[in-house]
Amino acid sequence: MKCPRCGLIVTDEIPKCKGCGFTIADLGRKMSKVPERRGFVNDFAGLLTEADRSDMEKYLSNLQEDYGAELVLVTVKNTKPLKPSEYTFWLFNRWQVGGEIHAGLMLLLALSEKRIESEVGYSLESIVSDIESGDILDEYVVPLLKNGRFADGLKQGIEKLANIIKESDKKELSDND
């Protein structure tokens, strides 16, 4: 995964960024506790209806079951004391999204900061690049969020990203095992 500060690689094998000295532990020291994960959809900001949460949860569960990729959605009121990009990186790693091989992707909406972030695990980077996930957020998700259509925007984001995973060769994920 890319360091949230300078963009160089930080992984289990490279725990300290060679560019800026960043470590995941740096973020952990700023946070009081890790929020408890509630599944694939973690609406801590309370933006989604029960029906929206249920539909998205089922959709993302099927994605993992059928394609081996774990896509997790998170909404929070704010990410303080971290920046949204740092919080996303920290939470992705604390929750071990995508398991030991990091075959996962996290979308995080920080309401107060008006930011949507994505974190792509290194086993999915050959399928969904950081640039590609950012382009999807900018093109399909942000316009809906700006209009207050949170559920529609988040659904659009997970569906577009899931479609990339579905269209990829399923073998790519199993080769990383």
Stockholm file with secondary structure:
# STOCKHOLM 1.0

chainA/1-177         MKCPRCGLIVTDEIPKCKGCGFTIADLGRKMSKVPERRGFVNDFAGLLTEADRSDMEKYLSNLQEDYGAELVLVTVKNTKPLKPSEYTFWLFNRWQVGGEIHAGLMLLLALSEKRIESEVGYSLESIVSDIESGDILDEYVVPLLKNGRFADGLKQGIEKLANIIKESDKKELSDND
#=GR chainA/1-177 SS CBCTTTCCBCCSSSCBCTTTCCBHHHHHHHCSCCCCCCSSEEETTCCSCHHHHHHHHHHHHHHHHHHSCEEEEEEESCCTTSCHHHHHHHHHHHTTTTGGGTCEEEEEEETTTTEEEEEECTTTTTTSCHHHHHHHIIIIIHHHHHTTCHHHHHHHHHHHHHHHHHHSCTHHHHHTC
#=GC SS_cons         CBCTTTCCBCCSSSCBCTTTCCBHHHHHHHCSCCCCCCSSEEETTCCSCHHHHHHHHHHHHHHHHHHSCEEEEEEESCCTTSCHHHHHHHHHHHTTTTGGGTCEEEEEEETTTTEEEEEECTTTTTTSCHHHHHHHIIIIIHHHHHTTCHHHHHHHHHHHHHHHHHHSCTHHHHHTC
//
